[in-house]
Amino acid sequence: MIVEMVTVGPFQENCYVIGDEESKIGALIDPGDEAARIALTVERLGLAIGSILVTHAHVDHVRAVAPLAEEYLCPVLMHEEAEAMLKMAPQQALMMGMKFGKVPAVDGYIADDEVVEVGPLRLRSLYTPGHAPGHLAFHAEDEGIVFSGDALFAGSVGRVDLPGGSMQVLMQSIIGRLLPLPDETRVLSGHGPETTIGLERISNPFLVGRGAL
Ligand SMILES: [Zn+2]
């Protein structure tokens, strides 16, 4: 599996360009900003982008969705509960002194525990709210990778002080859906460096001692 991280925008958000090595079919996870740089990465990797997957609709994760959906003529997919926040993206951006541009259309919803196919690659959706409404993580089980969005970070967890946030719900999401993944699972999150489930289980100050459910 091809996985390339492109860190974009003022919030240093991690967009992931993923794809199948043989068929060269790919997808974008959270193209948050700097559409041109993401497109350049896609071109260098020689991928045909078939879908855009969104973990949640915070402005730093979706600002480049519309131009890239237009460029690749591909569907934009997210959880149904994330759509209301997406519609608020221009206002979210304005509060941070940024311009948003066009609000992308949502072409399909991904429910919990659904398999999203990227060519022969299979990503299972994990409903993980608490940081934002309708937050999804994407688990590429065969590859041992989880794209954790802003639910889980190396040494931290997502902030819960934005609209729709709840620490109790976030902890339920992490403990119930992410920590059960195998220890060696690579965690590629929406901000910051890569980690593993096992490392977070024993060292993340929010999770230590809470892993056994
Ligand atoms: Zn976020």
Residues whose N, C-alpha, C, O or C-beta is under 5 A from the ligand:
A	BS01	ZN	H58 D150
